[in-house]
Amino acid sequence: MEFSIKSGSPDKAKCDCVAVGVFDSRKLSEPAQKLDKASGGHLTGILRRGDMEGKSGSMLLLHGTPGIAAGRLLLIGLGKETEFGEKAYRDAVATTVGALKDTGSRDVLITLSELPVAKRNAAWRVRQGNLAVHDALFRSDQLKSKKDSTKPALDAFAFSVAGKDVRSATAALTQGEAIARGMNLTRELGNLPANICTPTYLAQQAQKLAKTFKLKCEVLDRARMEKLGMGSLLAVGLGSHQPPRFIVLQYHGGKAKAKPIVLVGKGITFDTGGISLKPGAEMDEMKYDMSGAASVLGAFHALATMKLPLNVVGIIPAVENMPGGAATRPGDIVTSMSGQTIEILNTDAEGRLILCDALTYAERFEPDCVVDVATLTGACVIALGAVASGLMANHDGLAEELLEAGRVSGDRAWQLPLWEDYQEMLKSNFADIPNISGSRAAGTITAACFLARFTKKYRWAHLDIAGTAWRSGASKGSTGRPVPLLTHFLLKRAGKL
């Protein structure tokens, strides 16, 4: 797929199709008005006859429009002009792609990128448009013997912008492409079944990424983890035949002495719940419990593609959580890398057990900040659904950076409190801390409170992506989130936004 930026009058664009917007009540957008003038009022006549009203999601494909160089003209309904915002813009681009799939069009000019979106410039529109196109075209057919026959012939998209915006839009196009490819990597990993995407496979993908972009990659095996005292992490994988892996990626794009940003991704390649076995219904989806790990790899792909002037470390604890004769039991007590002892009351609260050792390991990098990403709690799905990721942090400034990255990228997060009051819910009669509280209340927060016990030495934020990393139902599959949030956070840190 090729993407480009074009300026100039859309009527002169030599391509298979030009996509333009029409607002509700049959009002032509500004680019559509230019096309209407060039066609001698042809579009106005069509609207007057009632063939297109401009309702959101509607479309009308025209052939051989007089005065227009393109062979086809696609009218996209935008809804009410006063309500046209960020989501409406992304939806309109996705509608464009959907409408063109079966038309035979190969190269398309999208003029929607010229439409005003409140508080968002042309660079934002191009970046988001690129992501919307990739999202609409993504297919998860990597393991099908016959590839998806409905894959469209589309192979070139141009975004129309005003001449003064060409430079910034071109940079944004590159960024959008990098983010989209990072998201696609995350999706592909998240969609793979657990018999393929094992801890060893994740390590191999990290090594492949390191080779491609000349990164430093280290993979620790069980013996090295035992030597480091990662008793909490290792306890999770005791019931599995798949050996655990601890993956460390390092990207050095910043100054030699600049403290790194550390991204930590939960890598449970399959989660049965262990001895605290999950219900069988929809357990197939537990292959996505490594989405935190996949999103870290996706973010690394994006930042390395963009060659951001930052130092970034990626840490991925990768384990499979299975029942078995050697599996950890409820009531067992383990010693974490930090020296704190943990009473495991529920083996299905395993993500925090691998993350706590990873967060302790992160100390050695003397990080500027640490952000962990995890499909951690079902409680977060209940609280926020699939719209926003849960965010908790021990530093308000870092939290606001991530929230703003979510707002700009459209990959939003919502901050929940991490008050000391909640720590009172984590008490054990037999160890320093239990891995769950004695109550179902505030499950997302108490999980973060557990992790907070291991993050005293640096600024830290936690993203619970249990509701946002995966979609169920007819469109089941990985969403690629929160790669957009993470990469916008890194872009801002790098001074590129």
C-alpha positions as CSV (number, residue, x, y, z in Angstrom):
1,M,0.0,0.0,0.0
2,E,1.4,3.4,-1.0
3,F,0.4,6.6,0.7
4,S,1.1,10.2,-0.5
5,I,0.1,13.8,0.0
6,K,-1.4,15.9,-2.8
7,S,-2.4,19.5,-3.0
8,G,-4.3,21.3,-5.7
9,S,-7.8,21.2,-7.2
10,P,-9.4,17.8,-6.9
11,D,-11.1,18.0,-10.3
12,K,-7.7,17.7,-11.9
13,A,-6.5,14.6,-10.0
14,K,-5.8,11.8,-12.3
15,C,-6.8,8.7,-10.3
16,D,-9.4,6.0,-10.3
17,C,-11.6,7.8,-7.7
18,V,-11.9,11.0,-5.7
19,A,-13.7,10.8,-2.3
20,V,-15.5,13.9,-1.1
21,G,-17.8,14.6,1.8
22,V,-21.4,15.8,1.9
23,F,-22.9,17.1,5.1
24,D,-26.5,16.5,6.3
25,S,-29.2,18.5,4.6
26,R,-27.3,18.1,1.3
27,K,-24.6,20.6,2.0
28,L,-21.4,20.1,0.0
29,S,-18.1,20.2,1.8
30,E,-15.5,22.7,0.4
31,P,-13.7,20.2,-1.8
32,A,-17.0,19.0,-3.1
33,Q,-18.0,22.5,-3.9
34,K,-14.9,22.8,-6.1
35,L,-15.8,19.6,-7.9
36,D,-19.4,20.8,-8.3
37,K,-18.1,24.0,-9.9
38,A,-15.8,22.1,-12.3
39,S,-18.7,19.8,-13.3
40,G,-21.1,22.6,-14.0
41,G,-23.3,22.0,-11.0
42,H,-23.6,18.3,-11.6
43,L,-23.3,17.4,-7.9
44,T,-25.9,20.1,-6.9
45,G,-28.3,18.5,-9.3
46,I,-27.8,15.1,-7.8
47,L,-28.5,16.4,-4.3
48,R,-31.5,18.4,-5.4
49,R,-33.0,15.2,-6.8
50,G,-32.6,13.5,-3.4
51,D,-30.1,10.8,-4.5
52,M,-27.8,11.8,-1.6
53,E,-28.8,13.5,1.7
54,G,-25.5,13.5,3.5
55,K,-26.5,11.3,6.4
56,S,-23.6,9.8,8.3
57,G,-22.4,6.5,6.8
58,S,-24.3,7.0,3.5
59,M,-22.4,7.0,0.2
60,L,-23.0,7.4,-3.5
61,L,-20.6,6.3,-6.3
62,L,-20.7,8.4,-9.5
63,H,-19.1,7.5,-12.9
64,G,-18.0,9.8,-15.6
65,T,-18.7,13.0,-13.8
66,P,-18.3,15.9,-16.4
67,G,-15.3,18.1,-15.9
68,I,-13.6,15.6,-13.5
69,A,-10.4,13.9,-14.4
70,A,-11.0,10.9,-12.1
71,G,-13.0,8.0,-13.5
72,R,-15.2,7.8,-10.3
73,L,-16.4,10.2,-7.7
74,L,-17.5,8.9,-4.3
75,L,-19.8,11.0,-2.2
76,I,-19.5,10.2,1.6
77,G,-22.2,11.3,4.0
78,L,-20.7,13.2,7.0
79,G,-23.8,13.9,9.1
80,K,-24.4,17.2,10.7
81,E,-21.6,19.7,10.1
82,T,-21.9,21.0,13.7
83,E,-21.3,17.5,15.0
84,F,-18.5,16.5,12.7
85,G,-15.6,15.7,15.1
86,E,-12.7,13.3,15.5
87,K,-14.7,10.1,15.5
88,A,-16.9,11.2,12.7
89,Y,-13.8,11.9,10.6
90,R,-12.2,8.5,11.3
91,D,-15.5,6.8,10.5
92,A,-15.9,8.7,7.3
93,V,-12.4,7.6,6.1
94,A,-13.3,4.0,7.1
95,T,-16.6,4.3,5.2
96,T,-14.6,5.5,2.1
97,V,-12.4,2.4,2.2
98,G,-15.4,0.1,2.7
99,A,-17.3,1.6,-0.2
100,L,-14.4,1.3,-2.6
101,K,-13.5,-2.4,-1.9
102,D,-15.5,-3.8,-4.7
103,T,-15.3,-1.0,-7.2
104,G,-12.0,-1.9,-8.9
105,S,-10.4,1.3,-7.9
106,R,-6.7,1.1,-7.3
107,D,-5.7,4.6,-6.5
108,V,-7.8,7.0,-4.6
109,L,-7.7,10.7,-3.6
110,I,-9.3,11.4,-0.2
111,T,-10.3,15.0,0.2
112,L,-11.8,14.4,3.6
113,S,-8.4,15.3,5.0
114,E,-9.2,18.9,4.1
115,L,-12.3,19.0,6.3
116,P,-12.0,21.1,9.5
117,V,-12.0,19.0,12.7
118,A,-12.1,21.1,15.9
119,K,-8.6,21.8,17.4
120,R,-7.0,19.3,15.0
121,N,-4.7,20.4,12.2
122,A,-3.9,18.8,8.8
123,A,-1.1,16.7,10.2
124,W,-3.5,15.1,12.7
125,R,-6.1,14.5,10.0
126,V,-3.5,12.8,7.7
127,R,-2.0,10.7,10.6
128,Q,-5.5,9.6,11.7
129,G,-6.6,9.0,8.2
130,N,-3.7,6.7,7.5
131,L,-4.5,4.7,10.6
132,A,-8.2,4.5,9.7
133,V,-7.3,3.2,6.2
134,H,-5.0,0.5,7.6
135,D,-7.6,-0.5,10.2
136,A,-10.3,-0.9,7.5
137,L,-8.0,-3.0,5.3
138,F,-6.5,-5.3,7.9
139,R,-7.2,-9.0,7.4
140,S,-6.3,-11.8,9.8
141,D,-5.8,-14.6,7.3
142,Q,-2.2,-15.5,8.0
143,L,-3.1,-19.0,8.9
144,K,-5.9,-19.7,6.4
145,S,-5.1,-22.1,3.6
146,K,-7.0,-19.8,1.2
147,K,-6.5,-16.1,1.7
148,D,-9.4,-13.7,1.9
149,S,-10.8,-13.4,-1.6
150,T,-12.6,-10.1,-0.7
151,K,-9.3,-8.3,-0.3
152,P,-9.7,-5.1,-2.3
153,A,-7.6,-4.0,-5.2
154,L,-6.8,-0.7,-3.5
155,D,-3.1,-0.1,-3.4
156,A,-2.6,3.7,-3.4
157,F,-4.1,6.4,-1.2
158,A,-3.5,10.1,-1.5
159,F,-4.6,12.6,1.2
160,S,-5.5,16.0,-0.1
161,V,-4.2,19.0,1.9
162,A,-3.8,22.7,1.3
163,G,-0.4,23.8,-0.1
164,K,0.7,25.4,3.2
165,D,0.2,22.1,5.0
166,V,2.1,19.8,2.7
167,R,5.3,19.7,4.8
168,S,3.7,19.0,8.1
169,A,1.3,16.5,6.5
170,T,4.1,14.6,4.8
171,A,5.8,14.1,8.2
172,A,2.5,13.1,9.7
173,L,2.0,10.6,6.9
174,T,5.3,8.9,7.7
175,Q,4.4,8.8,11.4
176,G,0.9,7.3,10.7
177,E,2.4,4.7,8.5
178,A,4.9,3.7,11.2
179,I,2.2,3.5,13.8
180,A,-0.1,1.5,11.6
181,R,2.6,-1.1,10.8
182,G,3.3,-1.3,14.5
183,M,-0.4,-1.9,15.2
184,N,-0.5,-4.6,12.5
185,L,2.4,-6.4,14.1
186,T,0.6,-6.3,17.4
187,R,-2.6,-7.5,15.8
188,E,-0.9,-10.4,14.1
189,L,0.8,-11.5,17.3
190,G,-2.4,-11.1,19.3
191,N,-4.4,-13.2,16.8
192,L,-2.0,-16.1,16.7
193,P,-3.1,-19.2,18.7
194,A,-1.2,-20.3,21.7
195,N,0.2,-23.4,20.1
196,I,2.2,-21.1,17.8
197,C,2.7,-17.9,19.9
198,T,4.5,-19.4,22.8
199,P,6.9,-17.6,25.1
200,T,9.8,-18.9,22.9
201,Y,8.0,-17.6,19.8
202,L,7.6,-14.1,21.3
203,A,11.3,-14.1,22.1
204,Q,12.1,-15.1,18.5
205,Q,9.9,-12.2,17.2
206,A,11.8,-9.8,19.5
207,Q,15.1,-11.1,18.2
208,K,13.8,-10.7,14.6
209,L,12.8,-7.1,15.4
210,A,16.2,-6.4,16.9
211,K,17.9,-7.8,13.8
212,T,15.8,-5.7,11.4
213,F,16.4,-2.4,13.3
214,K,19.8,-3.1,14.8
215,L,18.5,-3.2,18.4
216,K,20.0,-4.9,21.4
217,C,18.0,-7.9,22.5
218,E,18.6,-10.3,25.4
219,V,16.5,-13.3,26.3
220,L,16.8,-14.8,29.8
221,D,15.9,-18.4,30.3
222,R,14.6,-20.1,33.4
223,A,18.1,-20.7,34.9
224,R,19.0,-17.0,34.7
225,M,15.6,-15.9,36.1
226,E,16.2,-18.3,39.0
227,K,19.6,-16.8,39.6
228,L,18.0,-13.3,39.7
229,G,15.4,-14.5,42.2
230,M,12.3,-14.1,40.0
231,G,10.3,-16.5,42.1
232,S,7.0,-14.7,41.5
233,L,7.3,-14.8,37.7
234,L,8.5,-18.4,37.6
235,A,5.7,-19.6,39.8
236,V,3.2,-18.8,37.1
237,G,4.7,-21.1,34.5
238,L,5.3,-24.1,36.7
239,G,2.3,-26.0,35.3
240,S,3.3,-25.5,31.6
241,H,5.5,-27.5,29.3
242,Q,6.4,-24.2,27.6
243,P,9.6,-22.7,29.1
244,P,9.3,-19.1,30.3
245,R,11.2,-16.3,28.6
246,F,12.2,-12.9,29.9
247,I,12.8,-10.6,26.9
248,V,14.8,-7.3,27.1
249,L,14.9,-5.0,24.1
250,Q,17.0,-1.8,24.0
251,Y,16.7,1.1,21.5
252,H,19.3,3.7,21.7
253,G,18.3,6.8,19.6
254,G,18.9,9.5,22.2
255,K,21.9,10.9,24.0
256,A,24.2,8.4,25.6
257,K,23.5,9.5,29.1
258,A,19.8,10.2,28.7
259,K,17.7,8.1,31.0
260,P,15.5,5.6,29.1
261,I,11.8,5.2,29.0
262,V,10.9,1.6,30.0
263,L,7.9,-0.1,28.5
264,V,6.9,-3.4,30.2
265,G,4.4,-5.7,28.5
266,K,2.5,-8.6,30.1
267,G,3.2,-11.7,28.0
268,I,0.9,-14.5,29.2
269,T,0.7,-16.5,25.9
270,F,-2.3,-18.4,27.2
271,D,-4.2,-18.1,30.4
272,T,-6.3,-21.0,31.6
273,G,-6.3,-19.5,35.1
274,G,-4.1,-22.3,36.4
275,I,-5.5,-24.3,39.3
276,S,-8.0,-21.5,39.7
277,L,-9.4,-22.6,36.4
278,K,-11.4,-20.2,34.2
279,P,-14.8,-21.1,32.8
280,G,-14.6,-22.9,29.5
281,A,-16.8,-20.4,27.6
282,E,-14.7,-18.0,25.5
283,M,-11.5,-19.4,26.9
284,D,-10.1,-19.5,23.4
285,E,-9.8,-15.7,23.6
286,M,-7.2,-16.1,26.4
287,K,-4.6,-16.3,23.7
288,Y,-4.8,-12.5,23.7
289,D,-3.5,-12.3,27.3
290,M,-0.1,-11.4,25.8
291,S,-1.4,-8.2,24.2
292,G,0.7,-6.1,26.5
293,A,3.8,-7.8,25.2
294,A,2.6,-7.5,21.6
295,S,1.9,-3.8,22.1
296,V,5.4,-3.2,23.3
297,L,6.8,-5.0,20.3
298,G,4.5,-2.9,18.1
299,A,5.6,0.3,19.7
300,F,9.2,-0.7,19.2
301,H,8.6,-1.4,15.6
302,A,7.0,2.1,15.2
303,L,9.6,4.1,17.1
304,A,12.5,2.3,15.4
305,T,10.9,2.9,12.0
306,M,10.6,6.6,12.8
307,K,14.1,6.7,14.3
308,L,13.0,8.7,17.3
309,P,15.7,10.5,19.3
310,L,15.0,8.6,22.5
311,N,16.4,5.8,24.6
312,V,13.7,3.1,25.2
313,V,13.9,-0.2,26.9
314,G,11.2,-2.9,26.4
315,I,10.8,-5.6,29.0
316,I,8.5,-8.6,28.3
317,P,8.0,-11.4,30.8
318,A,6.6,-14.3,28.8
319,V,4.9,-17.3,30.4
320,E,2.1,-19.7,29.9
321,N,-0.4,-20.2,32.8
322,M,-1.5,-23.8,32.9
323,P,-2.9,-26.3,35.5
324,G,-0.9,-29.4,36.2
325,G,0.8,-31.5,38.8
326,A,3.6,-29.0,39.2
327,A,1.5,-25.9,39.0
328,T,1.4,-23.3,41.7
329,R,-1.6,-23.8,44.1
330,P,-3.8,-21.3,45.9
331,G,-2.2,-20.6,49.2
332,D,1.4,-21.0,48.0
333,I,3.9,-18.3,49.0
334,V,6.7,-17.2,46.7
335,T,9.5,-14.7,47.0
336,S,9.7,-12.0,44.3
337,M,12.8,-10.5,42.9
338,S,12.4,-7.5,45.2
339,G,12.5,-9.8,48.2
340,Q,8.9,-9.3,49.1
341,T,6.9,-12.4,49.7
342,I,3.6,-13.0,48.0
343,E,0.7,-15.2,49.1
344,I,-1.0,-16.5,45.9
345,L,-4.7,-16.7,46.8
346,N,-5.8,-17.0,43.2
347,T,-3.6,-18.4,40.4
348,D,-5.8,-16.6,37.8
349,A,-4.4,-13.3,39.1
350,E,-1.1,-14.2,37.4
351,G,-0.4,-11.1,35.4
352,R,0.7,-9.1,38.4
353,L,2.9,-11.9,39.5
354,I,5.0,-11.7,36.3
355,L,4.9,-8.0,36.1
356,C,6.2,-7.3,39.6
357,D,9.5,-9.1,38.9
358,A,9.7,-7.2,35.5
359,L,9.1,-3.9,37.3
360,T,11.9,-4.8,39.8
361,Y,14.2,-5.7,37.0
362,A,13.5,-2.3,35.4
363,E,15.3,-0.5,38.3
364,R,18.7,-1.5,36.8
365,F,18.1,0.9,33.9
366,E,17.7,3.9,36.2
367,P,14.7,4.9,34.1
368,D,13.2,8.3,33.5
369,C,9.8,6.6,33.8
370,V,8.2,3.1,33.4
371,V,4.9,2.3,31.7
372,D,3.6,-1.2,32.0
373,V,0.9,-2.5,29.7
374,A,-1.3,-5.4,30.6
375,T,-4.6,-7.2,30.0
376,L,-4.8,-7.3,33.8
377,T,-8.3,-7.3,35.1
378,G,-11.9,-8.2,34.1
379,A,-12.9,-5.5,36.4
380,C,-11.5,-2.9,34.0
381,V,-13.8,-4.3,31.3
382,I,-16.8,-3.8,33.6
383,A,-15.7,-0.3,34.5
384,L,-14.7,1.1,31.1
385,G,-15.8,-1.4,28.5
386,A,-13.9,-1.3,25.2
387,V,-13.7,2.4,24.9
388,A,-10.9,3.5,27.2
389,S,-7.9,1.7,28.9
390,G,-7.6,2.1,32.6
391,L,-4.7,4.3,33.8
392,M,-3.2,4.5,37.2
393,A,0.1,6.1,38.1
394,N,2.3,7.2,41.0
395,H,3.1,10.5,39.3
396,D,0.4,12.9,38.0
397,G,2.7,14.5,35.4
398,L,3.3,11.1,33.7
399,A,-0.3,10.2,33.9
400,E,-1.3,13.5,32.2
401,E,1.2,12.8,29.4
402,L,-0.4,9.5,28.7
403,L,-3.9,10.8,28.9
404,E,-3.0,13.5,26.4
405,A,-1.4,11.0,24.1
406,G,-4.6,9.0,24.3
407,R,-6.7,12.1,23.5
408,V,-4.6,13.0,20.5
409,S,-4.3,9.5,19.1
410,G,-8.0,8.6,19.8
411,D,-6.7,5.6,21.7
412,R,-8.0,7.0,25.0
413,A,-7.3,6.1,28.6
414,W,-9.1,7.1,31.8
415,Q,-7.4,7.6,35.1
416,L,-8.5,5.8,38.2
417,P,-7.2,6.7,41.7
418,L,-4.3,5.0,43.3
419,W,-4.8,6.3,46.8
420,E,-3.1,4.8,49.8
421,D,-6.5,3.9,51.2
422,Y,-6.8,1.1,48.7
423,Q,-3.6,-0.5,50.0
424,E,-5.5,-1.4,53.1
425,M,-7.3,-4.0,51.0
426,L,-4.1,-5.9,50.4
427,K,-3.2,-7.7,53.6
428,S,-2.0,-11.3,54.2
429,N,-1.7,-13.2,57.5
430,F,1.2,-15.2,56.1
431,A,3.2,-13.1,53.6
432,D,4.1,-9.5,52.9
433,I,1.2,-9.1,50.4
434,P,-1.5,-11.3,48.8
435,N,-1.9,-11.3,45.0
436,I,-5.6,-10.4,45.4
437,S,-7.6,-8.5,47.9
438,G,-10.3,-10.3,50.0
439,S,-13.0,-8.4,48.1
440,R,-14.3,-8.0,44.6
441,A,-14.5,-4.3,45.0
442,A,-12.1,-2.0,43.1
443,G,-10.4,-5.0,41.4
444,T,-8.6,-2.9,38.8
445,I,-7.3,-0.5,41.4
446,T,-6.2,-3.1,43.9
447,A,-4.3,-4.9,41.1
448,A,-2.5,-1.6,40.4
449,C,-1.9,-1.2,44.1
450,F,-0.1,-4.5,44.1
451,L,2.2,-3.4,41.3
452,A,2.8,-0.1,43.0
453,R,4.5,-1.9,45.8
454,F,7.3,-2.7,43.3
455,T,7.7,0.8,41.8
456,K,8.9,2.9,44.6
457,K,12.2,3.9,42.9
458,Y,10.9,5.6,39.8
459,R,7.9,7.3,38.1
460,W,5.5,4.7,37.0
461,A,2.2,4.3,35.2
462,H,0.0,1.3,34.5
463,L,-2.3,0.7,31.6
464,D,-5.0,-1.9,32.0
465,I,-6.0,-2.8,28.4
466,A,-8.2,-5.8,29.2
467,G,-11.2,-4.1,27.5
468,T,-9.4,-2.3,24.7
469,A,-6.8,-4.8,23.3
470,W,-9.4,-7.3,21.9
471,R,-12.8,-7.2,20.4
472,S,-15.2,-10.2,20.7
473,G,-18.2,-11.2,18.6
474,A,-18.4,-11.3,14.8
475,S,-15.3,-9.0,14.4
476,K,-13.3,-11.0,17.0
477,G,-9.6,-10.2,17.0
478,S,-6.8,-7.9,18.3
479,T,-7.3,-4.2,18.0
480,G,-3.7,-3.2,18.0
481,R,-4.3,-0.9,21.0
482,P,-2.6,0.7,22.8
483,V,0.1,1.1,20.2
484,P,-1.3,4.5,19.1
485,L,-1.3,5.8,22.6
486,L,2.3,4.6,23.4
487,T,3.7,5.9,20.1
488,H,2.1,9.3,20.5
489,F,3.5,9.4,24.0
490,L,7.0,8.7,22.6
491,L,6.5,11.2,19.7
492,K,5.7,13.9,22.1
493,R,8.7,13.0,24.3
494,A,10.8,13.1,21.2
495,G,9.5,16.6,20.2
496,K,7.9,15.3,17.0
497,L,4.3,16.4,17.9
